[in-house]
């Protein structure tokens, strides 16, 4: 505690000296106001040149802005004026020392915690979410290093990098994905977005061409529509950009977070164009349950049709399996997962998803399908602590009367579940029931 107090006092003294000494001895002569203005205008000309080179402002706007800055620069031309020297002010220095010292002491006594023991850096609490993200990225990096042809792992890695805002790494991972799996419009749009954000938000010519290709295949793709409007704004086509963003905002529901970003972009573009900021159009009305169901079914049918033409897309088959599961079509979901599993026989997550699709909605009295038993056994052999496999294999054993086998699976399951949690209590209840 004493060491901290001495260090804080020394630091405060250094800061006060930096402020007080110029007041005690007077300031050095500084340039006049006109020289300062000329330096500012020259910096503005340099910044304008950089913006024009990066395509952030159109040639016409750049030329007009350059002429205006040069006019102001000429207006401040003239001989250097006499330099002004700041005088000494000992009284002000004393007042500042007293105010700073007493203020700091009072503030620390009111809000500080002098009796709080110090905590070594190694013992400080870590950000659990950041630690989880880092662990997931490290695990996926090991996985793609061991299996560089695993498009699904590369896709997960790209998505994690994007979630963490690591856009350059996300772009590299997405390029690997596109080289390994059939490139859907959604996947290409995500990769192009990562590239744009890695380039500090500049939509280059190659990115604009790629986004236009995405839009030709998927006219409702939000990413392509947003960034093509941004490309218009960066090229000086302000009215076109605003119109495109307004159309996109009008197609989005009120809950869409991107509407706020669109409003900000429209306001900035209108300001650059020197026109009034137009109001954001009202959000799209929420579809009725029937319309939403029809929309989902149409999307699923389009995905199924695409997979019929490109059957080697394991990720696509998994998406189709999840979609059919949401729609309650259990047999089709299991079939889609089986197609994905045939392409990736070592991926136990796919095997488990197929087994769960076969078991979903199964009547309590019905026997577990042999295909589900086979899949669950494979999953448990690969991961002896897999909770879902242990539970379902115990259920299968209980259904065929092998109660001791069921209890064995469930005891192993309790060992991997959080102690005292609802899941553990449910499993203990199942054990008690079969023992009766």
N, C-alpha and C positions, 0 to 999 in steps of 0.2 A: 504493500500500500504506500509506504514511504517513497519507494523507488518511482512509483507512478506519479505521485504528487510532485517530486522533484523534476521528473521529465516534463510533466505538464507545465510547471512553472517556467522551466527553461524555454520551452517552445513558445509560451505566451510572451516571454521577454523578448525573444527574437522577433516575433511579429510586431510587438510594440515599437521596438527599435527601428524596424523598417518603415513604420509610419511616422514616428516622432522625429527621427534625425533630420529628414528634409525640412520639417517645420522649424527646427532649431537653427539650421545653417542656411536656409533658403534654397530654392530650387534653381537648377541650371536653366540657362536660356533655352527656350523652345521655339520651334518654327511658328511663323504667323499662320493665320487662319486660311489664307489663300493657298499657301503651300500644302497645307493639310488637305484642302478640297481637291487640289490637283492630283495628289497621291491617291485619293479615293476614286476619282474618275478614271485614272489609269488602271487601278485594280478592277474597276467595273468593265473596262474594255477587255482586259485579259480574261475575266470570267465569261464575258459574252462570247469571246472567241472559242473558249473551251466548250460552252454549251452548244454553239453552232457546229463544232466539230463532232460532237456526240449525237447530233440530231435532235437535241431537246428543244430547239427553236428553229422555225423555218427560215429560209434565206431572206424572204421579204421582211419578216419581223426583225431578223438580226440586223439587216441593213438600216432599217428605220431606227432601231435602238442605238446602233453605232453612231448615226448622225446626231442624235439627240445628245448623247454623252460627249461627243466631240464639240458640239456647240457649247455645252456647259463648261468644258475644259478651256475653250478659247475665251469664254467669258471671265474666267478666273486668271487669265494670263496677265503678266505684268512683273515688275521688279519685285524682288523679295523685300518685304517690309522689315522694320527693325524687330529684332527678337525681344520678347518680353521676358523678364526675369521675375520669378516669384519671390516675394519677400519673406523674411523670417517671421515666425509667429510663436514665440515661446509660451505665451498664455494658452493658446489653443493646444499646444503639445501637452501642457500640464493637465488641462481639462480632459483630453483624450486618455491619458494614462490613468487618471482617477476613475473615469467612467468605465473604461475597459476592465480595469482590475476589480473594482467593486462589483460591476455588473456580472463578470464571470464568476466571482465567488458566490454572489447571491443566487445566480442561476444554478450552480452546481449543488449548493446546499438545498435548494428547493426541489430539484429533479434528479440529482445524482444519487448514487448508492455507495458511499465510501466504505461501508462495512461489508459489502458483497465480496466474497473471495474470488480470486482470479480463476479462470478456467483455461487450462492448456488447449491449444488449437486441436490437438488430436482427440480431445474429449468433448469438443463442441458438437451439438446435434447437427446432423447433415440433412439436406433437403431430400426427403424420401423419394419424391417424384423424380428428381434429377438423378439420384442414385439408381432408381429402377430403369430409367432411360439409358444410362451409361452401361448398366449390366446387360440390357437387352441388345444394345448396339454391339457390345463386345462379343456376346454369344453369337449374333448373326455374322459378325465379321469372321469368327472362327469357322462358322458353318460354311460360308461361301469360299473361304480359303481351302477347306477340305473338299468341297464339292462345287467348283467354279461354274459348273453347268446347271446348277439348281436355280431356275428362274424364279420360283416362288420365294426362295430365301433372299434373292437379290431384290425382289419387289418389297418384301417386308423391311429390308435394310433401307431402301430408298424412302419408304414411307416414314420410317423412324427418323431418318436424317431430316426430312421435310418437316416433321412435327417439331423437331428441335431447332428449326431455322437454319440448319447447316446446308444451305442451298447448293454449294459447289459439290459437296459430297453426295447430295441427293441426285444432282444431275448425272454424276458419274455412274451411280448405281442404276438409275433409270436407263441409261444408255446400255448397260449390260442386260437389263431386263428386255429391252426392245430387240436385242440381238439373240435372245434365247427363246422368246415366246411370240406367238402371233400378235402384232401390235394393234390393239383395239383403239378407237378414237379417244376413249377416256384415258388410256395409258399414255398415248402420245401427247395428249393435252397436259397431263400431269408432268411429263418429262419436259415439255416446252416451258411450262410455268417455272419449274426449277431452274432451267437455263436463264430465263428472263430475270428472276430474282437474284441469281448468282451474278448477273451482269448489272447489278444495282438498279434493276427495274427498267432497263433500256430494252425495248422490243426491237431487235435488229432485223435485218432483211430476211435472214434465214428463219428466224423465229416467226415472223409475220407470215412467211410462205407456209411454214408448217401448220400454223394455227388456221390459216385459210383452208388448208387441206382437211383439217379436223372438222371445221365448220361445214365443209361440203358433204362430209359423211354423216355428221351429227349436228343438224342445224340448231338444236337446243343446248349445245354444250356451253355451259356458263363460263368456263375458263377461257375458251376460244373467243367468245363474244366480248368478254371483259378486256382481254389483252389486245385484241384487234382494235377496240375503241381507244385503248391507251396508245397504240401505234399511231392512230390518226392524230391524237392530241400532240404527241411528240413530233410529228411531221408538220404541225401547224394547221392541220385540218380540224379546227376547233368545233365548228358547227356539226361536222360529221361525227366527231367523237361524242359530243353532248347528246346528239340524237340517238346514237347507238347505246350509250349508257342509260338514257331514259327508257328506251325500249326494253332493255334488259331488266331494269328496276321494275317496270310495269309487269313483267312476267314472273316476278318473284313474290313469294308470300311475305307478310310482315315480319315473320320470325327469321327470315334469312339475314344473317349477320352482314352479308356483303352489301346490303342496301345502304348501310351507313358509309361504307367505303366508297360506293358509287356516288353518294351525295357529296362527299368530300372532293372527289375527283371532278365532278361537274362544277363545283364552286371554284376550284383552282383553275380549271380550263376556261370558264367564263371570265374570270378575273384577268387571265392572260390575254384573252381576246378583247377585253374592254367592253363586254356586254353584260347586261343584267343576268344575275344567276336565276335560271328557270327553276320552278318548283319541281320536286321529285314527284313522279306520277304515283297515284295510289297503288298499294300492293295488290297483287292478284288475289282474287277470292279463293278461299280454301275449297278444294274439290269435295264433292259429296263422297260418302263412302263407296257408292257404286262406281262413280267416275274414277276414284282412286284405285279401286280394285281392277277396273278395266285397264287403267294405265299400267299398273304393275303387271298384269297378265300380258299386255302388249310388249312390255320390255322383256319379260321372260321368254316370250315366243321369239322375239328378235334374237335374243342371246342363243336360244336353242337352234335357230336356223343358222346362225353364224358358226356354231360349233359343229353342225352337220357338215359344213364346208371345210372347217379347220379343226379336225378332231384331235390334234396333238396339243391342244391348249389345256393343260392340267388346271391352271388357275381358273380358266373359264368354266370348266366342269365343276369346280368347287363352288364358284359363284352360283351356277345353275342349281347345284344341290341345296345351297342355303335358300335360294329363292323358292324352290319347290317346297322346302320344309316350312317356310313362312306361310305359304299358301295352303299347307295341310296336305299336300300330295306326297304321302310318305313313300310310296313305291317309286315314283319318279325321282324323288330326292335320293333314295338309296342307289338307284341306277346311275344317276349322275356322279355320285361319289365313287361308285365302282369304276366308272370310266376314268376318273381322276386317279384312283388307286392303281389301275392298270398301268398308267403312265409313270407313277411314282410309287412303286411297291414298297419302298423303304420308309415312306412317310406315314408314321403311325397316327398322326393327327387326322389324316384322311380316312384311315381304316376305322378309327374310333367314330368319326362323323358318320360313316356308312352304317356302322353297328347301331348307333343311336337313332338313325333314321329308320332302321328296321324295327327297333324296339318302341319307337314313339307311337302312342295310341294303342299299344297292344293290350287286349283285355287281360285282367289279372289272372284268369284261369288258363289263358293260352300258354303253350310251351314256347320257350325262347327259340326262334328259328335257328337251324343249324349254321347258316351263313353268319349270323350274328355271333354265335358261340365261337366259330372259327376266328373271326376278326378280333373278338375280345381276348381270346387266348394268345393271339399274335401280339396284341398290344401289351398284354401283361408280361409276356416273355421279354419284350424290348424294354419295358419299364415296370419292374415289380411293385412300384409304389403308386401306380396310376389309379386314382380314386374311383373314376367311373367304371373302369374295367373290374376292379375288386367288387364294387357294389353289384353290378349286373351279373357277374359270374356267381356271386353268392345267391342272388335271386334265382338264377337258373338252377343251381344246385337244390335250393329249397323247393322249387316247383317239381323236381323229379324225386323228392323225398330224401335226398342226401343231406340231412340236417347238420351232421358234423362237418361236412365239407363246406356248407354255407357259413356256419359259425367260424370256421377257419379263415375264409375269405374276409368276413366282416371284422374279425379281430385284427387282421392285418390292416384293414381300412381304418379302424379306430386309431391305430398307431400313427397314421399319417395325417389325421384330422386335428384341427385345433382343439385342445383339451377344454371341455366345458361348453363347446359351441353347440348350436342347434343340430348340426349334421351328426356330431358324435352322439348326441342324445337320441336321435332318430335311429342310428345304427344299433345302439344298445337296446332300444325298444324292439327292433327286429330280432335281435338275438334272444331276448327274453320270450318273444312270441313263439319262435321255433322250438325253444326248449320246453315250452309247456306242452 
